Amino acid sequence: MSRFQRILLLFIGFAVASSASSLMAQQSDQNSESKQTGVQFNQIFNTYYYQDPMGLRIGSEVLAADGIIDPSSYVLGPNDVLSIEIVANNNLVLRAIPVNSQGDIVTPVLGTIQVGGLTIDQAKLKIQNKSDQVFRSSEVNLTLERAKHISFYVSGDVTSPGKHTLPAFSRIFDAILLSLNGSYDKDSLNASQILRNNNYSFRNITILHADGSESKADLIAFLKAGHTSRNPRIQLGDQIKLRTLSPRSPKVSISGAVLKPQEIEYSEGDTPNLLIEIAGGLTSKADASKAFIYRLQGDSVNKMEITSSDWQDFVLEPNDRVVIPVDQNKQVAASARIHGEVRMPGMYPIRQGQSTAYDLLQYSEGLTNEALPSAAYLQRAGSIENEAPNKLNPTIIGRTSDQIQQESEYLELESQVSRGKVFINLNDTNQLKSVKLFDGDRIFVPRDENTIFVFGQVNNPGYYPAEGVSSDTYDYINQAGGFALAANKERIFIIKAGSNTWYRPEETELATGDRIFVDRIPYDELNAQRTYETQRDQVKNSRFQLIMTGITTITGIITTYVAIKNN
């Protein structure tokens, strides 16, 4: 270490020791002052800190408010907890200063200041004026640490009616969930409780304010369309009424070319534009220039056409039905995917119901050398627009059949196994050109692993190479260790790749990708066979015993005869 470095270290050590001594002396003086005034300050460098014990206790008891509070509109009142920062020669921070029941804050430096009924910005200006009287030059910053709680009432057939308390600036949504849950647990509060609940009138919540005025809340418009104004803030003393819905409650509906057609409770002032927002907007095929309103008037239905410019202002009546028409001339954006063993797998644009599987195969530039064309298939997207006209519904079909329960269950199973699956032959160009594609369809081309899968009642089930092996089914069974003990040698099947069709070995030729299945002797038949063998053994034993008994009897007779004759 150089001489200069040693001198520098000594200087730094001296400076640190001097600073520590100065801080200890200041702390000692401050503690002495605190004992005389009864106010406890903590000093860190050039800033003095004070925390009000009562404000800390109130702040810990009050529920935290969500969101950002606007200082120009929030009105201070009892149980609000403030923090005041005064920037001067010696900075001063006063934390957890509560607003008392008279609307005052009591500070150890500035004294008592009336802030109740003032906004945060107004209170800041008043505290600034007070600070200017104490300090020569200062700047005041005012922060709301904890918002006061407010009381309100909820009535109706809810889990927890009556008086409740929430942080200021809470909204009707929070109050309704609190009344339905019975407790304010933020983890359990969620919008799905309201969206799934059809028992209450969430679109027509009545709010009676303490000053006698009345307002409404519409939580469906708030949750589905994002209208914050339909979810107002709770005011002190509000009486919130949540009524139940009846089957005769008026409704409105939105359908046609919208994302989520639905029927909802009617709310006064409903417009087509609001219903479209609640339905998630228009689809890509919608005719956005007009809408049709169907209204029941007496014994007839009146059809009205309104242009899009009137959607915002046209006021709907109870039980109106809004229908957005489809523009048949619009080109709908559609795509289909091809993946697996093709040269260019990916998602390609198609013409809905016009492009074919052959087109998609051409887009992908054909198959790779490792493709297994016989096992390729097309999977339909399964949307309502693409639903097949001959889609199997086992429940409806079973209604007019004479099937027993077991057969109905089997029918249900078969309908699920290949639902939406279309088997295609990639080697048949005519068939590929006849298969139409729809949005979301998917073609998969598997890899040819050049194997035969042997399973079932064989000793070593698994995959076996298809090259250099005889096409005889029994050769593969022998490679798989031969038949197991429970094998049914009369029930051997070849399951073809792709189509999953079952054949007897003599009905088809083995090809790569096929599966060989050896069935087992049915459990009931196996038990019957074992019972038969047992009974057969018992009969043999009975016959043997009968013969032995006969021989014993004859021997006894002969012995008796000889004995009598000799005598």
C-alpha angles and dihedrals in degrees: 000000000000124000091248092054091051092051090048092052091049090051093050091048092051092049093051092048091050092050092050092050090049092049091049091050092049091047090050091050090047093050089050090051090047091055090052097046099033090231119118115217127181118208126207112178106305098346129088118208129202128180122193110224093209092051091051091053093048092046092053092052098048118087113245116254121235122233133012119309118225107232091204094059107026110102116213121230144153115324095021108134118215139189120210124198119192115192110202139121087304109027117229127202119190111190133191096012107172126213105233129217091274092054094254133129117211115208129182093230109027096035124214119349126182109228103149112121093020127111118242091257092050092048090050091055091049092050089048091057090050091048092052088060092056103036127042094227124005145151121215126210117188124198131182104225098179127011118226120254121245130208125227139162132239122198132184138069095317133134094252114022123173134049120000137173129218136163116277114269091035114140137228090260090064092046094051094048089048091053092047096046099037092225138058101243108155092200092058098042112099140152094238089075088066098037092052096042114091096171098085137058098244091163096056107043111160120216120193110195127212091250091058097256122127134216139173136234128205111193094178091059088046097049100038102031101027096237102159091184088066088060103055126188119264117252127207111278096011117162109212118196120198113185128193124248124243128204088252096054109126116257141187129205138205120200143143119067097008128115097241114020111202148157116232140173115284118248124190111260096028114160133188089248092057092048091050089053091049089050091056097255135283127318123242090257095053123122096230094189099077148011134204123228117201113198128181110229115176109306096342139066116236117211117207128184119208128182122236091255088067097047093094097049104033106106114214125219127222113289095013115152119216119201124185110207125228120243103227091194095060117107106230117218107241135166141182131201131225120187142157123057100006127115096240110024115187150099114301132188116250139181107250110253092351107071114080139214087255090058092051092049089052092051089055091053094241137283129323123237090258097055123123102210095182092064098047119118142178120234116203117223092237098223121145091250091056097042113137117240092226095049109152117244107183093192094057094040092048092054093075099032131092095226121142120233095265091053091048091053090050090050090053091050093050092049091056099045097069101021109153093000120130118189114217135185109227090195092058108079094183092054092048091052091052095053108091121209130222134193112293097016117146133204118200124194112192126212120259105236090180092233141124117220115220118190144146122061098005125114098237110027117189147092120320127189115261096204120091093007127112117258088232110120092217092057089063092045089053090050088053091059098269130268120336121230094263095045118133102216091192092062109061117143140186113215110202121228115253101005094050089216116164119229137173112245091251092052099062145016123251117250134178112283094029123127129222115211125192111197124213131237106269114258094237093050091047091053091047091051092050091047090050092050091049092049091047090053090048091052090050090051091048092051092048091050090048092051092047090049090051092049090049091050094049091047090052092051092049092048091051092048093051092048092051093046093051091052 
